[in-house]
Amino acid sequence: MTAQGSAAVIGAGISGLASAAALIRAGWRVDVFEKSERLPDAGAGISLMPNAVRALDFLGIGDAVRDLAETDGMAGIRTMHGYWLTRMHAADFTDRFGPLAILPRADLLQLLVDTVPDGTVRYGVRIDSVDPEGSVRTDAGAADYDLVVGADGLRSVVRAACWPNAARPRYTGYTAWRFATDELDEPPRHGAEVWTRGERFGYAPMPGGRAYCFAVQNAPVGGTDATLPDYGYWPAPVPELVRAASSNGVLRDDVYYLPPLRSFVHGRVALVGDAAHAMPPDLGQGAAQGLEDAVRLGASSHDLALYDAERRPRAQDVARRSRRIGAMAQWVSPRGIWLRNTAIRIRSVNGLIRVLAPVLDWQPRK
């Protein structure tokens, strides 16, 4: 394999570690800089859609992910009365798109770390400056690189330095609580979301008899109280899941999106993941699109214009779809909710597949 040069990856989250793995496979020498003293706070669980699983297959860890994940079950949308608006059995979904995988986020991060050589990730290093010519200055020193990858998330230091005129992230109008349960006596056999007026609650089975859960509510920006709202009157199994919230705690984050950038590339700098296209999680595509970025960047790292041409239109299209679905799910107008629920209820499984196909049909290629 021909050596490509030196690359710096800023951020050791999912997108950053996957980018490092893809670049190393392509012959680059890679340094990953992470401001935390260890792997970033892993959060609760993660649901990896089939396109994300295919990206992980390309990186060589798809089988390991499936070994650690829950990959079966039905999913759909329910009302507060417990009625199904729509549901799709695992066989229908898997036959068309391939398997998904639900697992603890920490497990995925560890698998990604294990794909890169020891010493690749340098923890506890803060970035002071980055410029489009590949110069990276940190609190541990400075170096010049042939490629710099900004994988440092929604509030990206790399994006701020090299795209100073880019629009800032915008609040969607809703906030989210995320948590995993402790082991359950009767874990849910399938995943679902319950939708009501300006609120949602979602759950999915995880390995070990646990469940990954999230709650979403319209709320003013800036809330910090991680106490879960009262779900005692919601349909089963929601109250039971809330009572079983893990002692590891509940995470609360306002949900933001990044207005479209004109380019993911500036000079020798390329953006991936949330740094490039932060989106609401309403299609389960935040991590998936970052993994797609990583695979494509590894394949076209010699031609960043090609990376931008191939990734930016797709990622920004998926982000727009996610914003539309998230906004619709949070409607509060009774008439709007009735129209939304009616439209969802009458859509066939084939209709739902047609909606999902442009997002989930992605395939990695060299």
Long-range contacts (C-beta under 8 A, 24 or more apart in sequence): 1-26, 1-27, 2-27, 3-27, 3-28, 3-29, 4-28, 4-146, 4-147, 4-301, 4-302, 5-29, 5-145, 5-146, 5-147, 6-30, 6-31, 6-143, 6-145, 6-146, 6-147, 7-31, 7-145, 7-146, 7-147, 7-148, 7-149, 7-301, 8-32, 8-33, 8-134, 8-136, 8-143, 8-145, 8-147, 8-148, 8-149, 9-33, 9-149, 9-151, 10-127, 10-130, 10-136, 10-148, 10-149, 10-150, 10-151, 10-152, 10-157, 10-158, 11-40, 11-150, 11-151, 11-152, 11-153, 11-273, 11-275, 12-36, 12-39, 12-40, 12-113, 12-121, 12-123, 12-151, 13-40, 13-109, 13-151, 13-153, 13-273, 13-290, 14-108, 14-109, 14-112, 14-273, 14-287, 14-290, 14-291, 15-151, 15-272, 15-273, 15-274, 15-275, 15-287, 15-290, 15-291, 15-293, 15-294, 16-149, 16-151, 16-152, 16-272, 16-273, 17-109, 17-112, 17-113, 17-115, 17-116, 17-121, 18-55, 18-56, 18-59, 18-112, 18-290, 18-291, 18-294, 18-295, 19-149, 19-151, 19-272, 19-293, 19-294, 19-297, 19-298, 20-116, 20-120, 20-121, 20-149, 21-59, 21-60, 21-112, 21-115, 21-116, 21-294, 21-298, 22-58, 22-59, 22-294, 22-295, 22-297, 22-298, 22-299, 23-147, 23-149, 23-297, 23-298, 23-301, 24-115, 24-116, 24-117, 24-120, 25-59, 25-298, 26-298, 26-299, 26-301, 28-147, 28-301, 30-116, 30-120, 31-120, 31-122, 31-143, 31-145, 32-116, 32-120, 32-121, 32-122, 33-122, 33-125, 33-127, 33-136, 33-138, 34-121, 34-122, 34-123, 34-124, 34-125, 35-124, 35-125, 35-126, 35-127, 36-123, 36-124, 37-123, 37-124, 38-123, 39-106, 39-109, 39-110, 39-113, 40-109, 41-251, 42-104, 42-105, 42-106, 42-109, 43-105, 43-178, 43-251, 44-104, 44-105, 44-178, 44-179, 44-180, 44-212, 44-213, 44-214, 44-246, 44-251, 45-102, 45-103, 45-104, 45-105, 45-178, 45-180, 45-204, 45-206, 45-212, 46-102, 46-103, 46-104, 46-105, 46-108, 46-212, 46-287, 47-100, 47-101, 47-102, 47-191, 47-204, 47-212, 47-284, 48-100, 48-101, 48-102, 48-103, 48-108, 48-284, 48-287, 48-288, 49-97, 49-100, 49-283, 49-284, 49-285, 49-288, 49-359, 49-360, 50-97, 50-98, 50-99, 50-100, 50-360, 51-288, 51-291, 51-292, 51-359, 51-360, 51-361, 51-362, 52-101, 52-287, 52-288, 52-291, 52-292, 53-98, 53-99, 53-100, 53-101, 54-98, 54-362, 54-363, 54-364, 55-288, 55-291, 55-292, 55-294, 55-295, 55-364, 56-291, 57-364, 58-295, 58-364, 59-112, 59-115, 59-291, 59-294, 59-295, 60-115, 61-111, 61-112, 61-114, 61-115, 64-111, 65-101, 65-103, 65-108, 65-111, 66-99, 66-101, 68-103, 68-104, 68-107, 68-111, 68-207, 69-101, 69-102, 69-103, 69-207, 70-101, 70-102, 70-103, 70-204, 70-205, 70-206, 70-207, 71-99, 71-100, 71-101, 71-102, 73-188, 73-189, 73-190, 73-191, 73-204, 73-205, 74-189, 74-190, 74-191, 74-192, 75-190, 75-191, 75-192, 75-204, 76-192, 76-193, 77-192, 77-193, 77-194, 77-195, 77-344, 78-192, 78-193, 78-194, 78-195, 78-235, 79-194, 79-195, 79-196, 79-341, 80-194, 80-196, 80-234, 80-235, 81-235, 82-235, 82-236, 85-195, 85-341, 85-344, 85-345, 86-344, 86-345, 86-347, 86-352, 87-192, 88-349, 88-352, 90-190, 92-349, 92-353, 96-353, 96-357, 97-356, 97-357, 97-360, 97-361, 102-191, 102-204, 102-205, 102-206, 102-212, 103-206, 103-207, 104-180, 104-206, 127-152, 127-157, 127-158, 129-161, 130-157, 130-158, 130-161, 130-162, 130-269, 131-161, 131-162, 131-267, 132-162, 132-266, 132-267, 132-268, 132-269, 133-267, 133-268, 134-267, 134-268, 134-269, 145-268, 146-268, 147-268, 147-269, 147-270, 147-301, 147-304, 148-268, 148-269, 148-270, 149-269, 149-270, 149-271, 149-272, 149-297, 150-269, 150-270, 150-271, 150-272, 150-275, 150-276, 151-271, 151-272, 151-273, 151-275, 151-290, 152-275, 153-273, 153-274, 153-275, 153-278, 154-256, 154-258, 154-274, 154-275, 154-278, 156-271, 156-274, 156-275, 158-269, 158-271, 158-275, 159-261, 159-271, 159-275, 159-276, 162-266, 162-267, 162-269, 163-261, 163-266, 163-271, 166-259, 166-261, 167-258, 167-259, 169-256, 169-257, 169-258, 169-278, 170-256, 170-257, 170-258, 170-259, 171-221, 171-254, 171-255, 171-256, 172-254, 172-255, 172-256, 172-257, 172-280, 172-323, 172-326, 172-327, 172-330, 173-218, 173-219, 173-327, 173-330, 174-198, 174-216, 174-217, 174-218, 174-219, 174-254, 174-255, 174-326, 174-330, 175-216, 175-217, 175-219, 175-223, 175-252, 175-253, 175-254, 175-255, 176-214, 176-215, 176-216, 176-252, 176-253, 176-254, 176-255, 176-281, 177-214, 177-215, 177-216, 177-226, 177-228, 177-229, 177-250, 177-251, 177-252, 178-212, 178-213, 178-214, 178-250, 178-251, 178-252, 178-253, 179-213, 179-214, 179-228, 179-245, 179-246, 179-248, 179-249, 179-250, 179-251, 180-206, 180-210, 180-211, 180-212, 180-213, 180-245, 180-246, 180-248, 181-210, 181-211, 181-213, 181-241, 181-244, 181-245, 181-246, 182-210, 182-244, 182-245, 182-246, 182-247, 183-208, 183-209, 183-210, 184-209, 184-210, 184-211, 184-240, 184-241, 184-244, 186-237, 186-240, 187-211, 188-237, 188-241, 193-329, 194-234, 194-235, 194-238, 195-329, 195-341, 197-331, 197-332, 197-334, 197-337, 198-330, 198-331, 198-332, 199-330, 200-329, 200-330, 201-231, 201-234, 201-238, 203-237, 203-238, 203-241, 210-246, 211-241, 211-244, 213-241, 213-242, 213-245, 214-281, 216-255, 216-329, 216-330, 218-330, 218-332, 219-254, 221-254, 222-254, 223-252, 223-254, 224-252, 225-252, 226-250, 226-251, 226-252, 255-280, 255-281, 255-326, 257-319, 257-322, 257-323, 258-319, 260-316, 260-319, 261-312, 263-308, 263-312, 264-307, 264-308, 264-311, 264-312, 264-315, 265-304, 265-305, 265-307, 265-308, 268-304, 270-297, 270-304, 270-307, 270-308, 272-297, 276-311, 276-312, 276-315, 277-312, 277-315, 277-316, 277-318, 277-319, 278-319, 279-318, 279-319, 279-322, 279-323, 280-322, 280-323, 280-325, 280-326, 281-322, 281-326, 282-322, 282-323, 282-325, 282-326, 282-329, 283-318, 283-321, 283-322, 283-325, 283-359, 285-318, 285-322, 285-359, 289-314, 289-315, 289-318, 289-319, 292-362, 292-364, 295-364, 296-364, 299-365, 299-366, 314-362, 317-358, 318-359, 321-358, 321-359
